[in-house]
Amino acid sequence: MVSTVHDGEPQAAVVGIAVGDDLEIIFDTLTTSRKYQNVRADPRVALVIGWDAEQTAQLEGVADFPTGAELTACKQVYFAAWPDGPEREAWPTIGYVRVRPRWMRFSDFGAVPARVEEIKLA
């Protein structure tokens, strides 16, 4: 789930993500969607990624819209995770968003003792 800001209010949406080697998060969305428009206006985003009820990753970061060689590299990462991605690439209003994390927290409440790790990035 990705959370964006619109007029000072949070808005959230479920997205399919891919994770790059530098922990960059990539997702596609329609350029007409509110999340895409929100990121255009305010690139600060938060994501919650959950594998099951006991393990989650939370992150906050700054989103952008890669172009050129960076977009090509992001698409390779995204398409590896989402094989149906190239079908959407042909849609006239598809856009790609990259999130560069600044803060992350991993929680595993199934572990004994529970494990919570925070990482602050540049």
Residue pairs with C-beta under 8 A, 6 or more apart in sequence:
1 12
1 13
1 14
1 15
1 47
1 48
1 49
2 12
2 13
2 15
2 27
2 35
2 45
2 46
2 47
2 99
3 10
3 11
3 12
3 45
3 46
3 47
3 48
4 10
4 11
4 12
4 13
4 34
4 35
4 38
4 39
4 42
4 44
4 45
5 11
5 38
5 42
5 44
6 34
6 37
6 38
6 41
6 42
11 34
11 35
11 38
13 29
13 33
13 34
13 35
15 27
15 29
15 35
16 27
16 28
16 81
16 82
17 25
17 26
17 27
17 47
17 49
17 81
18 25
18 26
18 27
18 77
18 78
18 80
18 81
18 82
19 25
19 26
19 77
19 81
20 26
20 73
20 74
20 77
22 100
23 101
23 104
23 121
24 74
24 77
24 98
24 99
24 100
24 101
25 47
25 59
25 61
25 98
25 99
25 101
26 74
26 75
26 77
26 78
26 96
26 97
26 98
26 99
27 78
27 96
27 97
27 99
28 78
28 82
28 85
28 88
28 94
28 95
28 96
28 97
29 35
29 36
29 94
29 95
29 97
30 36
30 91
30 93
30 94
30 95
31 93
31 94
31 95
32 93
35 97
36 95
36 97
39 45
39 63
39 65
39 97
40 65
43 62
43 63
43 64
44 60
44 61
44 62
44 63
45 60
45 61
45 62
45 63
45 99
46 58
46 59
46 60
46 61
47 57
47 58
47 59
47 60
47 61
47 99
48 56
48 57
48 58
49 56
49 57
49 58
49 59
50 56
50 57
52 110
54 108
54 109
54 110
55 106
55 107
55 108
55 109
55 110
56 106
56 107
57 104
57 105
57 106
57 107
58 104
58 105
58 107
59 99
59 101
59 103
59 104
59 105
60 101
60 102
60 103
60 104
61 99
61 100
61 101
61 102
61 103
62 99
62 100
62 102
63 97
63 98
63 99
63 100
64 97
64 98
64 100
65 95
65 96
65 97
65 98
66 73
66 74
66 96
66 98
70 98
71 96
74 96
74 98
75 85
75 89
75 96
78 85
78 96
79 85
79 86
88 94
101 121
102 120
102 121
102 122
103 118
103 119
103 120
103 121
104 118
104 119
104 121
105 116
105 117
105 118
105 119
106 115
106 116
106 117
107 114
107 115
107 116
108 114
108 115
108 116
